[in-house]
Amino acid sequence: MITLAKKLQFEDLERSKSKKEATNAGEDLDDLYDLIIPPGTPSYIIYDLVEEFELEAVGRKIGVNIVECDERELIALRGTLDQVQAAEKYLHEELQAWIESD
């Protein structure tokens, strides 16, 4: 029997991290940065980034030019500059290894 991989949903990432308290709802975004996850990134890499670098998964609407330019809801991982830079390096290395594995 063939089992298909579950499609990663934004809600899955929200559930995997505990929600911030309601008092943090109006948090200051000045010192936070977003790492946009490219469409097609394997879900295991995204989960690793969230857990290892303690990033918060957020949704961002961004214009994506694949076949035609349309606006999509993409996953972005939010954190401090150091966290995001380290996560970006890890993402690049993991995507490169994933591409070369075939």
C-alpha positions as CSV (number, residue, x, y, z in Angstrom):
1,M,0.0,0.0,0.0
2,I,1.3,3.4,-0.9
3,T,1.0,6.2,1.7
4,L,1.2,9.7,0.5
5,A,3.0,12.4,2.5
6,K,0.7,14.8,4.3
7,K,0.6,18.2,2.8
8,L,2.0,20.8,5.2
9,Q,-0.6,23.4,6.3
10,F,0.1,26.6,8.0
11,E,-2.2,25.5,10.8
12,D,0.1,22.6,11.5
13,L,3.0,24.9,12.3
14,E,0.8,27.1,14.4
15,R,-0.2,24.1,16.5
16,S,3.4,22.9,16.8
17,K,4.5,26.0,18.6
18,S,2.6,27.2,21.7
19,K,0.7,30.4,21.1
20,K,2.0,33.7,22.6
21,E,0.0,35.2,25.4
22,A,-2.7,37.7,24.5
23,T,-0.5,40.4,26.1
24,N,2.0,39.9,23.3
25,A,-0.6,40.4,20.6
26,G,0.6,44.0,20.1
27,E,4.3,43.0,20.1
28,D,6.9,45.4,18.7
29,L,8.1,44.1,15.3
30,D,11.0,46.5,15.1
31,D,13.6,43.9,16.1
32,L,12.0,40.9,14.3
33,Y,12.8,39.7,10.8
34,D,11.0,37.3,8.5
35,L,12.5,34.4,6.5
36,I,10.3,33.6,3.6
37,I,10.1,29.9,2.9
38,P,10.2,29.1,-0.9
39,P,7.2,27.2,-2.3
40,G,7.9,23.5,-2.6
41,T,10.3,23.4,0.4
42,P,10.0,19.9,2.1
43,S,7.9,20.1,5.3
44,Y,10.6,18.3,7.4
45,I,13.0,21.2,6.7
46,I,10.4,23.8,7.8
47,Y,9.6,21.8,11.0
48,D,13.4,21.6,11.7
49,L,13.7,25.4,11.3
50,V,10.8,26.2,13.6
51,E,12.1,23.9,16.3
52,E,15.8,24.3,16.1
53,F,15.9,28.1,15.7
54,E,12.8,28.8,17.9
55,L,11.1,30.8,15.1
56,E,7.4,31.7,14.9
57,A,5.5,30.7,11.8
58,V,3.5,33.5,10.3
59,G,1.6,33.9,7.1
60,R,2.7,36.5,4.5
61,K,0.9,37.4,1.2
62,I,3.6,37.9,-1.4
63,G,3.6,38.1,-5.2
64,V,5.0,34.9,-6.6
65,N,6.2,34.7,-10.2
66,I,6.1,31.1,-11.2
67,V,3.8,30.8,-14.2
68,E,1.9,34.0,-13.8
69,C,2.3,36.6,-11.1
70,D,-0.2,36.1,-8.4
71,E,-0.4,36.8,-4.7
72,R,0.0,33.7,-2.5
73,E,-0.1,33.1,1.2
74,L,3.4,31.9,2.0
75,I,5.0,30.7,5.2
76,A,7.4,33.0,6.8
77,L,9.4,32.3,10.0
78,R,9.8,35.3,12.3
79,G,12.6,35.8,14.8
80,T,15.5,38.0,15.7
81,L,18.2,38.9,13.2
82,D,20.6,36.3,14.5
83,Q,18.0,33.5,14.5
84,V,16.8,34.3,11.0
85,Q,20.4,34.5,9.6
86,A,21.3,31.2,11.1
87,A,18.0,29.6,9.9
88,E,18.6,31.0,6.4
89,K,22.0,29.4,6.2
90,Y,20.6,26.1,7.5
91,L,17.7,26.3,4.9
92,H,20.1,26.9,2.1
93,E,22.3,24.0,3.1
94,E,19.4,21.6,3.6
95,L,17.8,22.6,0.2
96,Q,21.1,22.1,-1.5
97,A,21.5,18.6,0.0
98,W,17.9,17.8,-0.9
99,I,18.4,18.8,-4.5
100,E,21.7,16.9,-4.8
101,S,20.2,13.7,-3.2
102,D,18.2,12.8,-6.4
